[in-house]
Amino acid sequence: MRRLYRKKALSLVKELDAFPKVPESYVETTATGGTVSLIAFTAMALLAFFEFFVYRDTWMKYEYEVDKDFSSKLRINIDITVAMKCQHVGADILDLAETMITSNGIQYEPVIVNLFLPLPTLIRTLLLIQNRLREEHSLQEVLYKSVLKGAPTALPPREGTASEPLSACRIHGHVYVNKVAGNFHITVGKPIHHPRGHAHIAAFVSHDTYNFSHRIDHVSFGEEIPGIINPLDGTEKITSNHNEMFQYFITVVPTKLHTSKVSADTHQFSVTERERVINHAAGSHGVSGIFMKYDTSSLMVTVSEQHMPLWQFLVRLCGIIGGIFSTTGMIHGFVGFCFDIVCCRFKLGPYKPREVVLPDPHVNNCAAPVLTDNHVQE
């Protein structure tokens, strides 16, 4: 009984066979069919090869939501070189409530104006990348995907022997502030605290020493991520006027970055630059210095790296193979059909009429008589 059931099951499965086998004796191969098959297999291999690279590639997905975190602190990372002596300038931060933020994390380092070793190559590279980012915004995705966890983010230490007086000041470090609008500024004189507000002691600094030419090596908000190029990195401003005021209006956007190499909470920002000469007689009021006015956005951006799933890659691969196989088969059949019609119409190839050779009446085609058995006996 079991064998009977097995035979019935096998016969039922055979009836459901959608791929019947044709005996090789009934299959006719041609040179054109072999050529088309070779072209089809080559196209399948190439497209499958390129599809594999598409499968390995990734893209960035951007999602937006309301930032509900108002209690955390915002970290500001600063590295600016000013063309004035360190004892003549001071840096501090005021928030929206006119509260002065302590600047204990900011350091002052005397440097030479023209001694930026090994920075010139780095600065040129930063400026080149910044120009390309302004033209091609999609390059930011390349930077997101190419970040290397553990790679150095800070600038390399400056080396070299001081052959000139230390007439410039490098202001660098980080400060934690409240997530409200604020103003980070560098101006003449050291900042002091007093009950009625905020002031800088500039009375003992000669006006002729005012020079706020500067270079921004690095400015970022939040956690420092290796490989990310910020909008102000490499910015350089040169002026010969003693009363120049440089302003940077910054909008900070909280950003969560999730890639295959790094996952961090950081901040992106956009910036608008402005500079003007302070001239009270002409109605241009203000204070000489460098002012960065920042404000945080209420929206948060989540940037995540997306990858094509394996099942989608297999479906696309099957579509490529099946599509090429079916298409080349139809093209081969259509071309053969057209070829047969043309040959039949003009009587070419296998449809060409064959010549029939008729016997020549002038030639004697008499055959020799056939001897029978009777003739042989006689």
Secondary structure, DSSP 8 states (H G I E B T S, - for coil): -HHHHHHHHHHHHHHT-SS----GGG----HHHHHHHHHHHHHHHHHHHHHHHHHH-EEEEEEEEE----SSEEEEEEEEEESS-GGGEEEEEEETT--EE--TTEEEEEE-TT--TTHHHHHHHHHHHHHHHHH-TTHHHHHHHT--TT---S---------S---EEEEEEEEEEESS-EEEEEEESEEEEETTEEEEE-TTS-GGG----EEEEEEEEES--TT---TTTTEEE----TTEEEEEEEEEEEEEEE-SS-EEEEEEEEEEEEEEE-BTTTTB---SEEEEEEEE-SEEEEEEEEE--HHHHHHHHHHHHHHHHHHHHHHHHHHHHHHHHHHHHHT-GGGS--------TTS---------HHHHH-
